[in-house]
């Protein structure tokens, strides 16, 4: 959906606060071992996000009616403020991580995974934003990601669905040659 300027940038302000609140709420009373476990779970949440990003982009945004039309609008006008508003993304991140895990595994672990998902999504929107609006140095990570994403936009054959990493494109055979390293 087309977003106002404020709605487009809301994720960049709200998600860091949510991540810090989850981390602080979890780690405030945690000992060293619990903190290390939380950190590993958080890291696994970031990795999980990269797989979710790939699956959502490849299958939902390119094949599910409604989402496909919204994504086609983004392909038609990459600089338009098209996306999901914070009132959709934040509840989805919590519904996928925090709420279903809180009771069976506890708040510490559930918040670690959810914080990782939030950080992964924040990194995704940052890289995606940069891919369309920044002019990075040709030796940088952002340049390689921009190049892969530009190849995705230029092709209707289904290449380079990963925005933050090419890892899953390589694993699932959708990496376009010359798209850049992970």
C-alpha contacts under 8 A as a table, 3 or more apart, distances in Angstrom:
res1	aa1	res2	aa2	distance
1	X	70	X	5.83
1	X	82	X	5.29
1	X	83	X	5.55
1	X	84	X	6.58
2	X	80	X	7.40
2	X	81	X	5.64
2	X	82	X	4.43
2	X	83	X	6.58
3	X	6	X	7.82
3	X	7	X	5.60
3	X	8	X	5.59
3	X	81	X	5.36
3	X	82	X	5.80
3	X	83	X	6.81
3	X	84	X	7.91
3	X	85	X	7.16
4	X	7	X	5.12
4	X	8	X	6.06
4	X	81	X	7.00
5	X	8	X	5.13
5	X	9	X	6.36
5	X	81	X	7.05
6	X	9	X	5.33
6	X	10	X	5.92
7	X	10	X	5.10
7	X	11	X	7.74
7	X	85	X	6.00
7	X	86	X	7.18
8	X	11	X	7.07
8	X	81	X	6.07
8	X	82	X	7.66
8	X	83	X	7.31
8	X	85	X	6.84
9	X	12	X	5.48
9	X	13	X	7.09
10	X	13	X	5.38
10	X	14	X	5.92
10	X	85	X	7.80
10	X	86	X	6.45
11	X	14	X	5.18
11	X	15	X	5.45
11	X	85	X	7.71
11	X	86	X	5.72
11	X	122	X	7.34
12	X	15	X	6.11
12	X	16	X	7.01
12	X	122	X	6.92
12	X	126	X	7.87
13	X	16	X	6.10
13	X	17	X	6.92
14	X	17	X	5.33
14	X	18	X	6.28
14	X	86	X	7.89
15	X	18	X	4.95
15	X	19	X	6.03
15	X	90	X	7.75
15	X	118	X	6.58
15	X	119	X	7.76
15	X	122	X	6.75
16	X	19	X	5.01
16	X	20	X	6.06
16	X	119	X	7.70
16	X	122	X	7.80
17	X	20	X	5.13
17	X	21	X	6.03
18	X	21	X	5.05
18	X	22	X	6.11
18	X	115	X	7.99
18	X	118	X	7.93
19	X	22	X	5.21
19	X	23	X	6.07
19	X	115	X	5.26
19	X	118	X	6.40
19	X	119	X	6.94
20	X	23	X	5.06
20	X	24	X	5.81
21	X	24	X	5.09
21	X	25	X	5.82
22	X	25	X	5.14
22	X	26	X	6.07
22	X	111	X	5.86
22	X	112	X	7.74
22	X	115	X	6.39
23	X	26	X	5.17
23	X	27	X	5.85
23	X	111	X	7.11
23	X	112	X	7.19
23	X	115	X	6.89
24	X	27	X	5.26
24	X	28	X	5.50
25	X	28	X	5.76
26	X	29	X	7.04
26	X	30	X	6.90
26	X	107	X	7.12
26	X	108	X	5.30
26	X	111	X	6.70
26	X	112	X	7.78
27	X	30	X	4.79
27	X	31	X	7.85
27	X	34	X	7.97
27	X	35	X	6.19
27	X	108	X	7.73
30	X	33	X	7.87
30	X	34	X	5.49
30	X	35	X	5.84
31	X	34	X	5.31
31	X	35	X	6.05
32	X	35	X	5.01
32	X	36	X	6.18
33	X	36	X	5.12
33	X	37	X	6.20
34	X	37	X	5.06
34	X	38	X	6.01
35	X	38	X	4.95
35	X	39	X	6.12
36	X	39	X	5.00
36	X	40	X	6.28
37	X	40	X	5.16
37	X	41	X	6.18
37	X	109	X	7.93
38	X	41	X	5.11
38	X	42	X	5.98
38	X	108	X	6.59
38	X	109	X	6.07
38	X	112	X	5.16
39	X	42	X	4.92
39	X	43	X	6.13
39	X	112	X	6.76
40	X	43	X	5.05
40	X	44	X	6.22
41	X	44	X	4.95
41	X	45	X	6.23
41	X	109	X	6.65
41	X	112	X	5.33
41	X	113	X	5.41
41	X	116	X	7.50
42	X	45	X	4.95
42	X	46	X	6.51
42	X	111	X	7.98
42	X	112	X	4.38
42	X	113	X	4.81
42	X	114	X	7.24
42	X	115	X	5.96
42	X	116	X	4.26
42	X	117	X	7.73
43	X	46	X	5.10
43	X	47	X	6.42
43	X	113	X	7.69
43	X	116	X	5.80
44	X	47	X	5.03
44	X	48	X	5.94
44	X	113	X	6.80
44	X	116	X	6.81
45	X	48	X	4.86
45	X	49	X	6.05
45	X	112	X	7.34
45	X	113	X	4.54
45	X	114	X	6.54
45	X	115	X	7.11
45	X	116	X	3.96
45	X	117	X	4.87
45	X	120	X	7.39
46	X	49	X	5.02
46	X	50	X	6.58
46	X	113	X	7.90
46	X	116	X	4.42
46	X	117	X	5.30
46	X	118	X	7.82
46	X	119	X	6.42
46	X	120	X	4.62
47	X	50	X	5.22
47	X	51	X	6.75
47	X	116	X	7.91
47	X	120	X	7.48
48	X	51	X	5.27
48	X	52	X	6.24
48	X	117	X	7.09
49	X	52	X	4.88
49	X	53	X	5.86
49	X	116	X	7.57
49	X	117	X	5.33
49	X	120	X	5.40
49	X	121	X	6.67
50	X	53	X	4.99
50	X	54	X	6.28
50	X	120	X	6.85
50	X	162	X	7.49
50	X	164	X	7.05
50	X	165	X	7.20
50	X	168	X	7.92
51	X	54	X	5.12
51	X	55	X	6.19
51	X	168	X	6.71
52	X	55	X	5.09
52	X	56	X	5.83
53	X	56	X	5.28
53	X	57	X	5.95
53	X	124	X	7.92
53	X	162	X	6.74
53	X	163	X	7.66
54	X	57	X	5.21
54	X	58	X	5.90
54	X	161	X	5.65
54	X	162	X	5.07
54	X	163	X	7.76
54	X	168	X	6.73
54	X	169	X	7.77
55	X	58	X	5.20
55	X	59	X	5.71
55	X	60	X	7.26
56	X	59	X	5.54
56	X	60	X	4.86
56	X	61	X	6.21
57	X	60	X	5.90
57	X	61	X	4.97
57	X	62	X	6.63
57	X	161	X	5.97
57	X	162	X	7.58
58	X	61	X	6.34
58	X	62	X	5.82
58	X	63	X	7.79
58	X	158	X	7.72
58	X	161	X	5.78
59	X	62	X	5.52
59	X	63	X	5.47
59	X	64	X	7.19
60	X	63	X	5.38
60	X	64	X	5.01
60	X	67	X	6.56
60	X	68	X	7.06
61	X	64	X	6.27
61	X	67	X	5.14
61	X	68	X	4.74
61	X	70	X	7.80
61	X	71	X	5.78
62	X	67	X	7.49
62	X	68	X	5.01
62	X	71	X	7.18
63	X	67	X	7.78
63	X	68	X	5.79
64	X	67	X	5.65
64	X	68	X	5.49
65	X	68	X	5.18
65	X	69	X	6.51
66	X	69	X	5.21
66	X	70	X	6.33
67	X	70	X	5.11
67	X	71	X	6.12
68	X	71	X	5.05
68	X	72	X	5.97
69	X	72	X	4.93
69	X	73	X	6.24
70	X	73	X	5.15
70	X	74	X	6.58
70	X	82	X	7.32
70	X	83	X	7.66
71	X	74	X	4.94
71	X	75	X	6.30
71	X	82	X	7.98
72	X	75	X	4.91
72	X	76	X	6.08
73	X	76	X	5.01
73	X	77	X	6.14
73	X	78	X	7.92
73	X	82	X	7.45
74	X	77	X	5.14
74	X	78	X	4.93
74	X	79	X	7.64
74	X	80	X	6.76
74	X	82	X	6.01
75	X	78	X	5.49
75	X	153	X	6.17
77	X	80	X	5.56
78	X	132	X	6.65
79	X	132	X	6.46
79	X	133	X	7.39
84	X	88	X	6.28
84	X	89	X	6.43
85	X	88	X	5.50
85	X	89	X	6.36
86	X	89	X	4.97
86	X	90	X	5.64
87	X	90	X	5.96
87	X	91	X	6.66
88	X	91	X	5.83
88	X	92	X	6.26
89	X	92	X	5.15
89	X	93	X	6.15
90	X	93	X	5.18
90	X	94	X	6.30
91	X	94	X	5.05
91	X	95	X	5.88
92	X	95	X	4.96
92	X	96	X	6.02
93	X	96	X	5.25
93	X	97	X	6.19
93	X	98	X	7.78
93	X	114	X	6.80
93	X	117	X	6.70
93	X	118	X	6.69
94	X	97	X	5.22
94	X	98	X	4.94
94	X	99	X	6.13
94	X	114	X	6.54
95	X	98	X	6.30
95	X	99	X	5.49
95	X	100	X	6.72
96	X	99	X	7.17
96	X	100	X	6.86
96	X	114	X	7.83
97	X	100	X	6.18
97	X	101	X	6.25
97	X	110	X	6.29
97	X	111	X	7.62
97	X	113	X	6.21
97	X	114	X	4.85
97	X	117	X	7.60
98	X	101	X	5.58
98	X	102	X	5.74
98	X	107	X	7.68
98	X	110	X	4.89
98	X	111	X	5.77
98	X	113	X	7.38
98	X	114	X	5.49
99	X	102	X	5.42
99	X	103	X	7.66
99	X	110	X	7.60
100	X	103	X	7.07
100	X	104	X	7.75
101	X	104	X	5.56
101	X	105	X	5.71
101	X	106	X	6.86
101	X	107	X	7.76
101	X	109	X	7.76
101	X	110	X	5.17
102	X	105	X	5.78
102	X	106	X	4.66
102	X	107	X	4.93
102	X	109	X	7.60
102	X	110	X	5.19
102	X	111	X	7.79
103	X	106	X	5.53
103	X	107	X	7.51
105	X	109	X	6.34
105	X	110	X	6.80
106	X	109	X	5.85
106	X	110	X	6.16
107	X	110	X	5.02
107	X	111	X	5.67
108	X	111	X	5.38
108	X	112	X	6.19
109	X	112	X	5.01
109	X	113	X	6.36
110	X	113	X	5.36
110	X	114	X	6.13
111	X	114	X	4.96
111	X	115	X	5.79
112	X	115	X	5.17
112	X	116	X	6.24
113	X	116	X	5.06
113	X	117	X	6.26
114	X	117	X	4.96
114	X	118	X	6.09
115	X	118	X	4.99
115	X	119	X	6.04
116	X	119	X	5.04
116	X	120	X	5.94
117	X	120	X	5.00
117	X	121	X	6.04
118	X	121	X	5.13
118	X	122	X	6.03
119	X	122	X	4.97
119	X	123	X	6.08
120	X	123	X	5.09
120	X	124	X	6.12
121	X	124	X	4.86
121	X	125	X	6.24
122	X	125	X	5.32
122	X	126	X	6.15
123	X	126	X	5.02
123	X	127	X	6.07
123	X	164	X	7.27
124	X	127	X	5.22
124	X	128	X	5.97
124	X	163	X	6.54
124	X	164	X	5.68
125	X	128	X	5.01
125	X	129	X	5.84
126	X	129	X	5.12
126	X	130	X	6.05
127	X	130	X	4.96
127	X	131	X	5.95
127	X	142	X	6.90
127	X	145	X	7.40
127	X	163	X	6.90
127	X	164	X	6.27
128	X	131	X	4.99
128	X	132	X	6.66
128	X	146	X	7.95
128	X	163	X	6.43
128	X	164	X	7.81
129	X	132	X	5.55
129	X	133	X	6.04
129	X	134	X	7.73
130	X	133	X	5.10
130	X	134	X	4.79
130	X	135	X	7.87
130	X	142	X	7.12
130	X	146	X	7.42
131	X	134	X	6.27
131	X	142	X	7.06
131	X	143	X	7.67
131	X	145	X	6.79
131	X	146	X	4.31
131	X	147	X	7.89
131	X	149	X	6.90
131	X	150	X	7.86
132	X	146	X	7.31
135	X	143	X	7.68
136	X	140	X	6.75
136	X	142	X	6.13
136	X	143	X	5.38
137	X	140	X	5.55
137	X	142	X	7.89
137	X	143	X	6.29
138	X	143	X	5.38
138	X	144	X	7.53
139	X	143	X	6.73
139	X	144	X	7.71
140	X	143	X	5.22
140	X	144	X	6.57
141	X	144	X	5.21
141	X	145	X	6.22
142	X	145	X	5.09
142	X	146	X	5.93
143	X	146	X	4.95
143	X	147	X	6.08
144	X	147	X	5.10
144	X	148	X	6.29
144	X	179	X	7.11
144	X	180	X	5.18
144	X	181	X	6.85
145	X	148	X	5.13
145	X	149	X	6.09
145	X	163	X	6.52
145	X	164	X	6.70
145	X	165	X	7.33
145	X	180	X	7.24
146	X	149	X	5.11
146	X	150	X	6.00
147	X	150	X	5.07
147	X	151	X	6.26
147	X	179	X	6.29
147	X	180	X	7.24
148	X	151	X	5.14
148	X	152	X	6.31
148	X	160	X	6.01
148	X	163	X	7.71
148	X	176	X	7.86
148	X	179	X	4.69
148	X	180	X	6.53
149	X	152	X	4.90
149	X	153	X	6.29
149	X	160	X	6.57
149	X	161	X	7.69
149	X	162	X	7.94
149	X	163	X	6.43
150	X	153	X	5.05
150	X	154	X	6.14
151	X	154	X	5.01
151	X	155	X	6.21
151	X	159	X	7.32
151	X	160	X	7.10
151	X	176	X	7.71
151	X	179	X	7.24
152	X	155	X	5.38
152	X	156	X	7.61
152	X	158	X	7.08
152	X	159	X	5.38
152	X	160	X	5.28
152	X	161	X	6.79
153	X	156	X	7.54
155	X	158	X	6.64
155	X	159	X	6.87
156	X	159	X	7.81
158	X	161	X	7.41
158	X	174	X	6.79
159	X	169	X	7.70
159	X	174	X	4.97
159	X	175	X	5.70
159	X	176	X	5.65
160	X	163	X	7.60
160	X	166	X	6.89
160	X	169	X	5.99
160	X	174	X	5.91
160	X	175	X	5.13
160	X	176	X	6.21
160	X	179	X	7.63
161	X	166	X	7.89
161	X	169	X	6.58
161	X	174	X	7.38
162	X	165	X	5.39
162	X	166	X	5.43
162	X	167	X	7.63
162	X	168	X	6.80
162	X	169	X	6.38
163	X	166	X	7.40
165	X	168	X	7.38
165	X	182	X	5.00
166	X	169	X	5.11
166	X	170	X	6.20
166	X	175	X	6.76
166	X	180	X	7.92
166	X	181	X	6.83
166	X	182	X	4.99
167	X	170	X	5.30
167	X	171	X	6.31
167	X	182	X	6.10
168	X	171	X	4.86
168	X	172	X	5.91
169	X	172	X	5.26
169	X	173	X	5.64
169	X	174	X	4.56
169	X	175	X	4.62
170	X	173	X	5.16
170	X	174	X	6.25
170	X	175	X	5.24
171	X	174	X	7.93
175	X	179	X	7.02
176	X	179	X	5.56
177	X	180	X	7.89
